[in-house]
Amino acid sequence: MRHLATTLAALVMMAGHAHAQSGGEAAVRASVEGFLTRLGDHQFATLDADFTPKAIIVVARLRNGEWANTYQTADEWLVSLKRNPNPITFREPLSNIVVTIDSDRIAHLRADFQVVRDGHVVSSGVDEFTLVREAGGWKIAMVAYTSLPAKD
């Protein structure tokens, strides 16, 4: 009987841990997906709060058969977004999402994406977000992504 009680207690603890972990993963995913939705809707003034100080954006882009890398701070990137007088609305649905959380403080989200404008895929690639838990929730410390043009 004592063995059964110990086993049940262990199962309850493991279920609680699995639930907490999946809840943490859901919060990371919600942070990233909320960010992408507001980005696609041009809510640029709201995006500052998503980033940590000194966050960076790294892009590996394929154009005309050549790869080029760009590096910006999130602040520089946001300034360029806010200067665009005619931003184009888009959606960036994620698939094959994998979230890992280390010590409940640092999270990594990796996912395939497509950029969709007016119902047409214009590019695709892989998004990688590194987030840090701060007092206000998960904040983006780094965004790195590959960008491939849509195939005709």
NORNOR-V825630 format. One record per backbone hydrogen bond with DSSP energy under -1.0 kcal/mol. CO is the residue of the C=O (numbers start at 1). NH is the residue of the N-H. If there is no record, write none. Layout:
((CO NH) (CO NH))
This chain:
((1 5) (2 6) (3 7) (4 8) (5 9) (6 10) (7 11) (8 12) (9 13) (10 14) (11 15) (12 16) (13 17) (14 18) (15 19) (16 20) (17 21) (18 22) (19 23) (20 24) (21 25) (22 26) (23 27) (24 28) (25 29) (26 30) (27 31) (28 32) (29 33) (30 34) (31 35) (32 36) (33 37) (34 38) (35 39) (36 40) (37 41) (38 43) (39 42) (40 90) (42 44) (43 46) (44 47) (47 50) (48 51) (50 140) (52 55) (55 74) (56 143) (57 72) (58 145) (59 70) (60 147) (61 68) (63 66) (66 63) (68 61) (70 59) (72 57) (73 77) (74 78) (75 79) (76 80) (77 81) (78 82) (79 83) (81 84) (91 116) (93 114) (95 112) (98 110) (100 108) (102 105) (102 106) (105 133) (106 102) (107 131) (108 100) (109 129) (110 98) (111 127) (112 95) (113 125) (115 122) (115 123) (116 91) (117 120) (120 117) (122 150) (123 115) (124 148) (125 113) (126 146) (127 111) (128 144) (129 109) (130 141) (130 142) (131 107) (132 139) (134 137) (137 134) (139 132) (140 52) (141 56) (142 130) (143 58) (144 128) (145 60) (147 62) (148 124))
